Amino acid sequence: MRYIPLGRRAIVRQLEEKTKVAIPGSVMQAERALGEIVAVKEDEGLKPGDRIIYNEFYGSYVPYEQDLLILNIDDILAIKKDE
């Protein structure tokens, strides 16, 4: 099935792995979820296949698709680039 996000949203496939993110101004690190963009509007600066870091408690699950989330673009913390 194909999904097309509306507004400033993206469809994200949740990945099993987690990542540690340093919190600016603190010595603490927070654990964040990794995902992969499945669908997004072209003008959002993201593209399908981009790996992202997001807060795992944000977004709405897609019914009958356990690994897909509808996530607001503003809830995406970073794009993960493997160099």
VMD Tcl script that draws the C-alpha trace (Angstrom):
set ca {
  {0.00 0.00 0.00}
  {1.23 3.53 -0.76}
  {0.84 6.44 1.65}
  {1.08 10.15 0.83}
  {1.65 12.42 3.85}
  {-0.38 15.62 4.10}
  {0.81 18.93 5.52}
  {4.28 19.03 7.07}
  {4.45 15.31 7.78}
  {6.54 12.33 6.73}
  {5.91 8.61 6.69}
  {8.77 6.95 8.58}
  {9.74 3.28 8.85}
  {10.97 2.60 12.37}
  {14.35 0.90 12.58}
  {15.21 -1.43 15.46}
  {18.40 0.35 16.43}
  {18.71 3.36 18.74}
  {21.30 6.12 18.86}
  {22.74 8.32 21.61}
  {22.43 12.09 21.15}
  {24.40 14.61 23.21}
  {22.21 17.28 24.80}
  {23.74 20.75 24.22}
  {24.79 22.51 27.45}
  {24.75 19.25 29.39}
  {26.97 16.23 29.97}
  {23.92 13.99 29.50}
  {23.07 11.88 26.49}
  {19.57 10.87 25.46}
  {18.61 7.74 23.56}
  {16.69 8.46 20.38}
  {15.05 6.31 17.73}
  {16.27 5.85 14.17}
  {13.96 5.73 11.19}
  {13.97 5.83 7.42}
  {11.85 8.24 5.38}
  {9.32 6.34 3.24}
  {7.34 9.32 1.89}
  {7.59 13.10 2.24}
  {6.78 16.21 0.17}
  {9.67 17.29 -2.05}
  {10.00 20.78 -0.54}
  {10.77 19.59 3.01}
  {14.51 19.03 2.55}
  {14.14 15.26 3.04}
  {13.83 12.42 0.58}
  {12.76 8.78 0.73}
  {15.62 6.65 2.02}
  {17.06 9.32 4.35}
  {17.87 7.91 7.79}
  {16.65 10.20 10.54}
  {16.84 10.59 14.31}
  {13.58 11.38 16.11}
  {12.08 11.26 19.58}
  {10.50 7.81 19.81}
  {7.46 9.10 21.73}
  {6.30 11.33 18.86}
  {4.20 10.45 15.83}
  {1.14 8.34 15.10}
  {1.21 4.72 14.02}
  {-0.19 3.85 10.60}
  {-3.10 1.41 11.11}
  {-2.22 -2.20 10.17}
  {1.43 -1.21 9.48}
  {3.29 -1.81 12.75}
  {6.61 -0.39 11.62}
  {5.31 2.85 10.02}
  {4.79 6.22 11.74}
  {3.29 9.50 10.58}
  {5.68 12.08 12.00}
  {5.57 15.88 11.94}
  {8.61 17.31 10.14}
  {9.33 19.49 13.20}
  {9.69 16.34 15.35}
  {12.63 15.10 13.26}
  {15.81 15.96 15.14}
  {18.46 15.21 12.50}
  {19.37 13.38 9.31}
  {21.96 10.65 9.93}
  {24.75 10.64 7.36}
  {27.13 7.69 7.28}
  {30.54 8.93 6.16}
}
mol new
graphics top color blue
foreach p $ca { graphics top sphere $p radius 0.5 }
foreach p [lrange $ca 0 end-1] q [lrange $ca 1 end] { graphics top cylinder $p $q radius 0.2 }
display resetview
